[in-house]
Amino acid sequence: MAGLRGGEPHWPSTRPLLLLAATATAAVEGISAAGATAAARRATAAADAELLVHGPLGPRPHALPPLPAGVSPALISRVVLEGLALTDRLLVVDLGCPIAPRVPHLRLPAEEGGGAARCLSSGCALPPRRVRALLARGERWGSRLPPSQPLLLAECVPGGTTTALGVLRGLGVAADGLVSGSLRTGAHQLKAGLVNRGLAAAGLASGGPGPWTDGRVDPVAVLAAVGDPMQPLAAGLALTLARRGGTVLLAGGSQMAAVLAVVLALAPAGERRSLVERITVATTAWVADEAGSDLTLLLRRIGSHWGVAPRLEVAALRFSACGSAALRDYERGYVKEGVGAGGFALLWQRLGRSPEALAQACDRACRQLLGA
């Protein structure tokens, strides 16, 4: 991932950024396993941020929501942050979650952080003014960050793979059946039904009039119809920093693929090839190998739609040899990605550490967490 103007990325100086957001889509029964109930999912972002910042033996102001199996991927990200001495560089941003994390964080003003998005089935998930404000916020941050320091962009948005599907479909990408999710077996039919309703309500369904600008769908209108607050902020930030020669790791799976699609939709055609040389989707092997989704094909379709070749890198971390049953559950398909786990695990490798050593460190941390 050599920079076009900034030279080789200086991985030891990487800046991690965690965006917390919420969507009422997460309350739909059967849509997410990021918490066993809709009520539990309201606290998921806060609890994951607290685990990331405080570690497995730290205080638990909000209990980790019960999962069908496994343990939060925030544990992986915490082990990497601590092992690479990056904890002091982490910034946590709350974009209007119903429960704020009890860790140092930035909470955006009401115009940008005004609560959870509405369910995307409404076709009016976010006010367009809020989408534009979040894009502008991302652009400002991207214009101020040093391009020489790579950015690792992570998220925690329960219900976010469904809004990802909505945004991808709204932008014209054939994404049905390809997005991953927190459930062991993807709820593709349920997600597609919600997306169909939202796009139809917004006039963005196939054959509908839709809001067009210069012959293409307006990404602001798509985000307002079926998106969530993380997407515009992340896209504005990644676009602007990459445009200035910075390196961006979009740490996640389908949700970050949707962010990349928004970046490409916003960018002039002449810039897109240079942008994808600087922006990489970084995910876990559990997402990459999932039988019920296909991130590689999804990115290929995104690339075909905008005439580019997106970059995907898969961390080598596996948990099959771990003693903790909660970690071995990852190998059974119960947990796959989240809170930037794939990007953090890839950064660990970038800095010369072995995936086996990371698995052992996660095993120790998991015993500490569950013992505590």
C-alpha positions as MATLAB code, in Angstrom:
seq = 'MAGLRGGEPHWPSTRPLLLLAATATAAVEGISAAGATAAARRATAAADAELLVHGPLGPRPHALPPLPAGVSPALISRVVLEGLALTDRLLVVDLGCPIAPRVPHLRLPAEEGGGAARCLSSGCALPPRRVRALLARGERWGSRLPPSQPLLLAECVPGGTTTALGVLRGLGVAADGLVSGSLRTGAHQLKAGLVNRGLAAAGLASGGPGPWTDGRVDPVAVLAAVGDPMQPLAAGLALTLARRGGTVLLAGGSQMAAVLAVVLALAPAGERRSLVERITVATTAWVADEAGSDLTLLLRRIGSHWGVAPRLEVAALRFSACGSAALRDYERGYVKEGVGAGGFALLWQRLGRSPEALAQACDRACRQLLGA';
ca = [
       0.000    0.000    0.000;
       2.616    2.526   -1.037;
       1.400    6.110   -0.932;
       1.255    8.078   -4.169;
       2.572   11.261   -2.612;
       3.259   10.435    0.996;
       5.592    7.441    0.601;
       5.270    4.213    2.559;
       2.776    4.357    5.437;
       4.463    4.681    8.826;
       2.463    1.992   10.604;
       3.832    2.613   14.150;
       2.227    6.071   14.041;
      -1.253    4.776   13.144;
      -4.174    6.698   14.630;
      -7.173    4.551   15.694;
     -10.618    6.143   15.564;
     -13.785    4.402   16.789;
     -17.155    5.735   15.621;
     -20.189    4.750   17.705;
     -23.630    5.153   16.170;
     -27.137    3.755   16.400;
     -30.060    2.957   14.138;
     -33.563    1.899   15.078;
     -33.104   -0.813   12.458;
     -31.300   -2.753   15.214;
     -34.590   -3.115   17.118;
     -36.145   -5.259   14.377;
     -36.526   -8.791   15.700;
     -34.029  -11.189   14.126;
     -31.880   -8.528   12.489;
     -28.789   -8.612   14.728;
     -26.921  -10.698   17.274;
     -24.914   -7.751   18.637;
     -26.836   -8.286   21.846;
     -29.477  -10.954   22.370;
     -32.400   -8.502   22.625;
     -33.305   -5.114   21.195;
     -32.968   -3.596   24.675;
     -29.492   -5.112   25.090;
     -28.396   -3.748   21.704;
     -29.043   -0.205   22.943;
     -25.989   -0.596   25.216;
     -23.744   -2.518   22.805;
     -21.766    0.468   21.530;
     -21.187    1.858   25.044;
     -20.138   -1.513   26.469;
     -17.785   -2.267   23.571;
     -16.136    1.148   23.859;
     -15.648    0.593   27.585;
     -14.019   -2.786   26.984;
     -11.782   -1.253   24.320;
     -10.641    1.567   26.611;
     -10.622   -0.117   30.050;
      -9.554   -3.633   29.055;
     -10.788   -6.988   30.372;
      -9.962   -6.234   34.007;
     -11.216   -2.649   33.941;
     -14.531   -1.270   35.173;
     -17.743   -2.345   33.422;
     -20.132    0.647   33.716;
     -22.346   -1.103   31.178;
     -22.351   -4.880   31.049;
     -21.458   -6.439   27.728;
     -24.755   -7.483   26.118;
     -25.353  -11.242   26.197;
     -24.505  -12.928   22.895;
     -25.798  -16.221   21.516;
     -22.177  -17.420   21.788;
     -18.656  -16.005   21.755;
     -17.330  -12.752   23.136;
     -17.193   -9.188   21.845;
     -14.595   -8.516   19.103;
     -13.711   -5.389   21.076;
     -11.507   -7.789   23.062;
      -9.291   -8.355   19.989;
      -9.001   -4.636   19.328;
      -8.128   -3.975   22.982;
      -5.342   -6.574   22.975;
      -3.814   -4.981   19.879;
      -4.164   -1.436   21.227;
      -2.408   -2.412   24.446;
       0.191   -4.649   22.818;
       1.194   -1.976   20.305;
       1.044    0.861   22.873;
      -1.618    2.745   20.907;
      -4.146    3.311   23.692;
      -3.188    6.976   24.105;
      -3.876    7.621   20.411;
      -7.397    6.194   20.397;
     -10.271    8.618   19.882;
     -13.821    7.439   20.560;
     -16.611    9.462   18.949;
     -20.287    9.124   19.916;
     -22.598   10.092   17.060;
     -25.735   10.062   19.174;
     -26.034    6.617   20.767;
     -28.936    6.107   23.197;
     -26.452    5.218   25.957;
     -23.177    7.132   26.124;
     -19.989    5.220   26.993;
     -18.353    6.038   30.303;
     -14.923    6.560   28.808;
     -13.253    9.724   27.527;
     -14.922   10.436   24.203;
     -16.131   13.142   21.888;
     -19.886   13.565   21.571;
     -20.921   15.542   18.529;
     -23.309   18.505   18.774;
     -27.015   17.947   18.220;
     -26.991   18.838   14.521;
     -24.580   15.967   13.858;
     -25.061   13.615   16.818;
     -28.827   13.893   17.096;
     -29.685   10.407   18.277;
     -30.234    7.112   16.506;
     -31.212    6.969   12.860;
     -34.775    5.913   12.149;
     -35.348    2.402   10.844;
     -34.269    2.361    7.215;
     -37.622    0.821    6.196;
     -39.091    4.312    6.668;
     -37.110    5.680    3.733;
     -36.130    8.689    5.858;
     -33.483    7.337    8.221;
     -31.608   10.637    8.638;
     -32.412   14.281    7.926;
     -30.451   15.372    4.829;
     -29.126   18.329    6.797;
     -27.564   15.936    9.322;
     -25.995   13.855    6.551;
     -24.413   16.964    5.042;
     -23.185   18.118    8.461;
     -21.571   14.724    9.153;
     -19.917   14.686    5.731;
     -18.575   18.181    6.381;
     -17.294   17.125    9.816;
     -15.449   14.202    8.247;
     -13.971   16.445    5.586;
     -12.721   18.913    8.216;
     -11.081   16.147   10.222;
      -9.577   14.642    7.088;
      -8.090   18.007    6.161;
      -6.352   18.340    9.535;
      -4.910   14.868   10.137;
      -1.266   14.372    9.122;
      -1.204   12.283    5.912;
       2.008   10.617    7.110;
       0.103    8.846    9.920;
      -2.200    6.024    8.754;
      -5.778    6.137   10.015;
      -7.482    2.992   11.313;
     -11.199    3.695   11.131;
     -13.384    1.379   13.235;
     -17.099    1.347   14.007;
     -19.707   -0.079   16.326;
     -23.223    0.242   14.891;
     -25.690   -2.536   15.789;
     -27.909   -3.067   12.750;
     -25.226   -1.524   10.561;
     -24.911   -4.351    8.049;
     -28.546   -3.758    7.109;
     -27.987   -0.029    6.579;
     -24.881   -1.008    4.612;
     -27.039   -3.126    2.322;
     -29.487   -0.253    1.969;
     -26.795    2.245    0.993;
     -25.132   -0.164   -1.432;
     -28.451   -0.956   -3.103;
     -29.399    2.712   -3.187;
     -26.138    3.549   -4.930;
     -26.791    0.900   -7.550;
     -24.646   -2.005   -6.317;
     -26.211   -5.488   -6.542;
     -25.475   -6.450   -2.941;
     -28.355   -8.732   -1.920;
     -27.076  -11.923   -0.296;
     -23.486  -10.649   -0.089;
     -23.358   -8.646    3.145;
     -22.181  -10.276    6.351;
     -23.750   -9.837    9.769;
     -23.521  -10.695   13.439;
     -25.924  -13.636   13.164;
     -24.482  -17.084   12.575;
     -26.838  -17.478    9.608;
     -27.364  -14.272    7.673;
     -30.898  -12.820    7.719;
     -30.699  -11.937    4.032;
     -34.428  -12.109    3.321;
     -35.311   -9.942    6.321;
     -32.631   -7.380    5.451;
     -33.632   -7.235    1.794;
     -37.298   -6.739    2.733;
     -36.491   -3.770    4.974;
     -34.239   -2.272    2.311;
     -36.868   -2.723   -0.407;
     -39.428   -0.896    1.714;
     -37.031    1.932    2.522;
     -35.873    2.472   -1.045;
     -39.445    2.379   -2.329;
     -40.589    4.901    0.291;
     -37.741    7.216   -0.690;
     -38.384    6.891   -4.423;
     -35.053    5.144   -4.901;
     -36.345    1.721   -5.875;
     -35.402    0.341   -9.276;
     -37.353    2.208  -11.890;
     -38.330    4.974   -9.500;
     -37.576    8.633  -10.225;
     -34.948    9.004   -7.510;
     -32.874   12.117   -6.810;
     -30.365   12.379   -9.638;
     -27.427   14.720  -10.061;
     -25.514   14.780  -13.348;
     -26.962   11.413  -14.283;
     -26.116    9.641  -11.021;
     -27.841    9.030   -7.713;
     -27.100   11.659   -5.087;
     -25.256    9.838   -2.245;
     -26.586   12.349    0.301;
     -30.139   11.362   -0.632;
     -29.284    7.654   -0.335;
     -27.669    8.099    3.082;
     -30.631   10.153    4.272;
     -33.058    7.495    3.068;
     -31.488    4.271    4.339;
     -28.166    5.048    6.060;
     -26.799    5.506    9.567;
     -24.717    8.327   11.108;
     -21.392    6.489   10.931;
     -21.391    6.262    7.142;
     -21.270    9.961    6.120;
     -18.697   10.910    8.760;
     -16.456    7.963    7.871;
     -16.806    8.582    4.132;
     -16.031   12.297    4.363;
     -12.995   11.594    6.522;
     -11.609    8.763    4.395;
     -12.177   10.659    1.146;
     -10.451   13.824    2.307;
      -7.496   12.155    3.997;
      -6.864    9.823    1.050;
      -7.152   12.761   -1.342;
      -4.326   14.436    0.616;
      -2.087   11.368    0.334;
      -2.983    9.624    3.588;
      -3.481    5.898    4.131;
      -6.830    4.673    5.484;
      -7.684    1.227    6.866;
     -11.450    0.793    6.837;
     -11.522   -1.753    9.643;
     -14.546   -3.975    9.146;
     -16.514   -5.954    6.607;
     -19.740   -5.075    4.787;
     -20.217   -1.819    6.684;
     -16.846   -0.524    5.572;
     -17.491   -1.733    2.030;
     -20.524    0.562    2.072;
     -18.376    3.438    3.348;
     -15.988    2.852    0.451;
     -18.933    2.891   -1.965;
     -20.020    6.279   -0.587;
     -16.461    7.592   -1.026;
     -16.472    6.493   -4.670;
     -19.937    7.935   -5.259;
     -18.829   11.299   -3.841;
     -15.511   11.464   -5.703;
     -15.091   12.752   -9.252;
     -14.408    9.942  -11.715;
     -10.835   11.089  -12.286;
      -9.925   10.665   -8.606;
     -11.333    7.224   -7.925;
      -8.371    5.097   -8.955;
      -5.943    7.067   -6.807;
      -8.335    6.912   -3.837;
      -8.619    3.114   -3.845;
      -4.813    2.907   -3.806;
      -4.917    4.630   -0.431;
      -8.035    3.104    1.124;
      -8.094   -0.573    2.124;
     -10.948   -2.593    3.616;
      -9.333   -4.695    6.366;
     -11.333   -7.539    7.858;
     -11.100  -10.837    9.710;
     -10.802  -14.329    8.253;
     -14.200  -15.130    9.791;
     -15.866  -12.563    7.543;
     -13.759  -13.458    4.511;
     -14.512  -17.182    4.865;
     -18.184  -16.895    5.795;
     -20.287  -19.188    3.636;
     -23.375  -16.982    3.894;
     -21.816  -13.793    2.530;
     -19.139  -12.792    0.028;
     -17.121   -9.678    0.782;
     -14.712  -10.329   -2.082;
     -17.528  -10.419   -4.628;
     -19.191   -7.430   -3.000;
     -16.035   -5.344   -3.404;
     -15.647   -6.590   -6.959;
     -19.150   -5.352   -7.739;
     -18.408   -2.019   -6.076;
     -15.266   -1.753   -8.182;
     -17.094   -2.638  -11.380;
     -19.755   -0.031  -10.655;
     -17.184    2.779  -10.384;
     -14.428    1.415  -12.626;
     -11.825    0.713   -9.938;
     -10.238   -2.242   -8.120;
     -10.900   -1.918   -4.356;
      -8.348   -3.323   -1.949;
      -9.249   -6.008    0.586;
      -6.826   -7.401    3.147;
      -7.676  -10.236    5.511;
      -5.969  -10.640    8.876;
      -4.530  -14.098    9.524;
      -5.773  -14.291   13.137;
      -7.537  -17.597   14.003;
      -8.761  -18.972   17.323;
      -8.933  -22.723   16.670;
      -6.037  -23.423   19.085;
      -7.349  -21.211   21.899;
      -8.371  -22.651   25.230;
     -11.287  -20.234   25.654;
     -14.516  -21.685   24.268;
     -15.812  -18.136   23.704;
     -12.968  -17.532   21.247;
     -13.346  -20.897   19.555;
     -16.946  -19.838   18.896;
     -15.521  -17.474   16.269;
     -14.455  -20.541   14.305;
     -18.042  -21.828   14.532;
     -19.435  -18.666   12.909;
     -20.951  -17.028   15.982;
     -18.795  -13.880   15.979;
     -16.947  -12.516   12.978;
     -15.995   -8.842   13.155;
     -16.660   -5.542   14.895;
     -15.020   -2.615   16.670;
     -12.267   -2.688   14.044;
     -11.044   -6.174   14.985;
      -9.856   -7.115   11.492;
      -8.038   -3.837   10.976;
      -6.379   -4.012   14.382;
      -5.286   -7.611   13.773;
      -3.875   -6.592   10.386;
      -2.002   -3.683   11.972;
      -0.496   -6.163   14.450;
       0.894   -8.085   11.467;
       2.066   -4.899    9.751;
       4.257   -4.237   12.776;
       5.909   -7.655   12.621;
       3.879   -9.508   15.250;
       2.632  -13.035   14.588;
      -1.070  -13.958   14.418;
      -0.332  -16.853   16.790;
       1.001  -14.452   19.411;
      -2.121  -12.330   19.055;
      -4.354  -15.389   19.480;
      -2.480  -16.332   22.668;
      -2.806  -12.787   24.014;
      -6.534  -12.784   23.225;
      -6.871  -16.133   25.006;
      -5.330  -14.654   28.150;
      -7.495  -11.547   27.906;
     -10.640  -13.627   27.410;
      -9.923  -15.646   30.565;
      -9.432  -12.380   32.439;
     -12.666  -10.916   31.095;
     -14.820  -13.938   31.802;
     -13.166  -14.536   35.158;
     -13.802  -10.935   36.162;
];
